[in-house]
Amino acid sequence: MLAEERLEEIGRRLRTRGALTVEEVAHDFGVSLDTVRRDFNRLSGADGIRRTHGGIMVEKVAPDSTLAERALEAAVEKRAIARRAAALVNDGETIVLDAGTTTGLMVEYIDARDVTLITYSVDIAARAIRRANLTVFIAGGMVRASTGSAVGDDTLRMIRSLQASTAFLGANGFSMRDGLMTPNYHEASVKRAIMEISRRRVLLADSSKIGRRALARFGELAEIDVLISDGGLDRKTVGEFEVAGGEVIVVAGEDDR
C-alpha cells in the first residue's frame, strides 16, 4: 500500500472509531511504529484531529445548540437515564435540576413525595409545577432564548443562598482529562454554583458526550458521585471514574442493565 493510500485509510478508520493507537495501526498495516508516528503527525491538525500520547483522536466539539435540537439527540438513551435518575430521589429531599433535556425528562418520573425542586430552567419549572409532589423554586435572572435557562448575578445569588442534598447535572462534554464542559460561559457559572450547594452530585450524560469538548469547564469528573449513562460508555472512562471513587450506573433502553 502506498503512503497516501495508507493515510487515507487511517483517516477513514479514525473518523469511524474516533481514536487510534500507534501500535494497532502498525500491526494492521505491517509498518514500523516510526512510520505510523509520521503518518499521525501529517494528519494532526486537520478537521479536529489531534495527536495524543501514543495515538491520535478526533476532537468532538459540543455546539451551543437549542433545547429542541438537543432533545433529538440520543432520545431513547436520555429517557432511560432520566427514569433511572428519578429513582434516586427520596421522599422529603431537596434537589437541584440543572437545565437540560435529560434533567428535564426526570420531572415526569419523580414519584417521591414532598420533594423540593430547585432549578434555573424555565422549561423544567413549567413542567414541575404540574406535579403535586413537587415544590418548585426557580432561580431567576436573564433568560437565554436558546436554552430557556436563567443566568447572571441574580441567578447565582439565589442559588448560593440555598442548600440541596442532591444535584442532577448535565454536560455537553466530559472526560477525566478535560472535566465537565458546556458551550456557554454563563451557564457554566450556574452549574458550578449548583455543585457547590449540593452534598451529592449526579451526572446524567449519554455516551455521545464522552470526549466532547466545549468552551467552558465547570468542574472535574472526579467531583461527581454518581454517573448515569448508557451502554456506549467505554470501559476506560468507567475504570478511571471508579478509581476516583465514583459510582457508575449503566442503563439500556428503558431498563437497567
C-alpha positions in Angstrom: 0.0 0.0 0.0 1.3 3.4 -0.9 1.8 6.0 1.8 -1.1 8.2 0.5 -3.4 5.2 0.4 -2.4 4.3 3.9 -3.0 7.9 5.1 -6.5 7.8 3.5 -7.4 4.5 5.2 -6.1 5.7 8.6 -8.2 8.8 8.2 -11.3 6.7 7.4 -10.8 4.5 10.4 -10.2 7.5 12.6 -13.5 9.1 11.6 -15.3 5.8 12.3 -13.7 4.9 15.6 -12.8 8.4 17.0 -9.3 7.3 18.1 -6.4 5.0 17.1 -3.1 4.0 18.7 0.3 3.8 17.1 0.6 0.1 18.0 -2.7 -1.0 16.4 -2.1 0.8 13.2 1.4 -0.5 12.9 0.1 -4.0 13.4 -2.8 -3.6 10.9 -0.7 -2.1 8.1 2.5 -4.1 8.8 4.7 -0.9 9.1 7.0 0.4 11.8 6.0 2.4 14.8 8.1 5.4 13.5 6.2 5.2 10.1 2.9 5.4 11.9 4.0 8.3 14.1 5.0 10.2 11.0 1.6 9.4 9.4 -0.2 10.6 12.6 1.9 13.9 12.6 0.8 14.5 9.0 -2.8 14.0 9.8 -2.7 16.0 13.1 -4.3 19.5 12.9 -6.8 18.7 10.1 -10.5 18.5 10.7 -10.2 18.5 14.5 -7.6 15.7 14.5 -5.2 15.8 17.5 -2.2 13.8 18.5 -2.3 12.1 21.9 0.3 10.2 23.9 0.7 7.0 21.9 -2.1 7.7 19.4 -4.4 10.1 17.6 -8.0 11.2 18.0 -10.8 13.3 16.5 -11.8 16.0 18.9 -15.6 16.3 19.2 -16.7 19.9 20.0 -20.1 20.3 21.6 -22.1 23.1 19.9 -24.3 25.6 21.9 -27.5 24.1 20.5 -31.1 24.8 21.4 -33.2 22.6 23.7 -35.2 21.4 20.6 -32.0 20.4 18.9 -30.7 18.6 22.0 -33.9 16.8 22.5 -33.5 14.9 19.2 -30.0 13.6 20.2 -29.9 10.1 21.8 -33.6 10.5 22.7 -34.1 6.9 23.8 -31.0 6.8 26.0 -31.9 10.2 27.6 -35.3 8.9 28.7 -33.8 5.7 30.2 -31.2 7.8 32.0 -33.8 10.2 33.3 -36.0 7.4 34.6 -33.1 5.8 36.5 -32.0 9.2 37.9 -35.5 9.9 39.2 -35.4 6.7 41.2 -32.6 8.1 43.2 -34.8 10.9 44.6 -36.1 10.3 48.2 -39.2 11.5 50.0 -38.7 14.9 51.5 -35.5 15.6 49.6 -34.3 18.9 48.3 -32.9 18.5 44.8 -31.5 20.7 42.0 -32.2 20.0 38.4 -29.7 21.5 36.0 -31.1 23.0 32.8 -31.1 20.4 30.0 -33.1 17.9 28.1 -32.2 14.8 30.2 -32.7 16.5 33.5 -36.0 17.9 32.2 -37.3 14.4 31.5 -36.7 13.5 35.1 -39.7 15.6 36.2 -42.3 13.1 34.9 -40.6 10.2 36.6 -40.1 11.6 40.1 -42.5 9.6 42.4 -41.0 10.6 45.7 -43.3 12.6 48.0 -42.8 16.2 49.3 -39.8 16.9 47.1 -38.4 20.5 46.9 -37.0 21.1 43.4 -34.7 24.0 42.6 -33.9 24.9 39.0 -32.9 27.8 36.8 -34.7 26.4 33.8 -38.0 28.0 32.8 -38.9 24.8 30.9 -38.3 22.5 33.8 -40.1 24.8 36.3 -43.1 24.8 34.0 -43.2 21.0 33.9 -42.6 20.6 37.6 -45.4 22.9 38.9 -47.9 20.5 37.4 -46.7 17.8 39.7 -48.4 17.8 43.1 -45.5 16.1 44.8 -43.0 18.9 43.9 -42.5 22.3 45.4 -40.6 24.4 42.9 -38.1 27.2 43.4 -36.8 28.9 40.2 -33.6 31.0 40.3 -34.4 33.9 38.1 -32.3 36.2 36.0 -31.7 36.9 32.4 -33.2 34.0 30.4 -31.3 32.7 27.4 -33.6 32.2 24.5 -31.8 29.1 23.1 -31.9 27.1 26.3 -34.7 28.7 28.4 -32.2 28.9 31.3 -31.7 31.9 33.6 -28.1 33.2 34.0 -26.3 36.1 35.6 -25.6 37.6 39.0 -29.3 37.3 40.3 -29.4 33.6 39.4 -26.1 32.9 41.1 -27.1 34.9 44.2 -30.3 32.9 44.7 -28.7 29.5 44.1 -25.9 30.3 46.5 -28.4 31.2 49.2 -29.9 27.7 49.2 -28.8 24.2 50.1 -29.6 20.9 48.4 -29.0 17.2 49.2 -28.6 16.1 45.5 -27.8 17.9 42.3 -28.7 16.3 39.0 -26.4 17.8 36.3 -26.0 17.6 32.6 -22.9 18.2 30.5 -22.3 18.8 26.8 -19.0 17.0 27.1 -17.0 15.2 29.8 -13.8 13.2 30.4 -11.4 12.5 33.2 -8.8 14.7 31.5 -10.9 17.7 30.5 -13.6 17.6 33.1 -17.2 18.7 32.8 -17.9 21.1 29.9 -20.7 23.3 28.5 -20.6 25.7 25.5 -21.8 28.8 27.4 -19.6 30.6 30.0 -22.6 32.0 31.9 -24.3 28.6 32.2 -21.0 27.1 33.4 -21.0 29.6 36.3 -24.5 28.5 37.3 -23.6 24.8 37.1 -20.6 25.4 39.3 -22.7 27.1 41.9 -25.2 24.1 41.8 -22.3 21.8 42.5 -21.1 23.9 45.4 -24.5 23.9 47.3 -25.2 20.2 46.9 -23.9 17.3 49.0 -24.3 14.7 46.3 -23.8 15.2 42.6 -25.2 13.0 39.9 -24.2 13.4 36.3 -26.7 12.4 33.6 -24.9 12.1 30.3 -25.4 9.7 27.4 -22.3 8.2 25.9 -22.1 10.5 22.9 -20.9 13.2 25.4 -17.7 11.3 26.2 -14.6 13.1 24.9 -16.5 16.1 23.6 -15.0 19.4 24.4 -16.8 22.8 24.8 -15.8 26.4 25.7 -16.4 26.4 29.4 -15.4 24.0 32.1 -17.5 23.9 35.3 -15.9 21.1 37.3 -14.0 17.8 37.4 -15.5 14.5 36.6 -13.9 13.3 39.9 -16.2 15.7 41.8 -19.2 13.7 40.6 -20.6 11.0 43.0 -22.8 9.1 40.5 -22.5 8.9 36.7 -25.6 7.6 34.9 -25.1 6.8 31.2 -26.0 4.2 28.5 -24.3 1.1 27.2 -22.0 3.0 25.0 -19.9 4.2 27.9 -16.4 3.0 27.3 -14.5 0.8 29.8 -11.6 3.2 30.2 -13.9 6.0 31.3 -15.7 3.7 33.7 -12.5 2.4 35.2 -11.0 5.9 35.7 -14.2 7.2 37.3 -14.5 4.3 39.7 -10.9 4.6 40.7 -11.6 8.2 41.6 -14.4 7.0 43.9 -17.5 7.4 41.8 -20.4 5.0 41.1 -21.4 4.2 37.6 -25.0 3.2 36.6 -25.4 2.0 33.1 -28.9 1.8 31.6 -30.1 0.2 28.4 -33.3 1.2 26.6 -35.9 1.8 29.3 -34.4 -0.7 31.8 -31.3 -1.0 33.9 -28.6 -3.3 32.5 
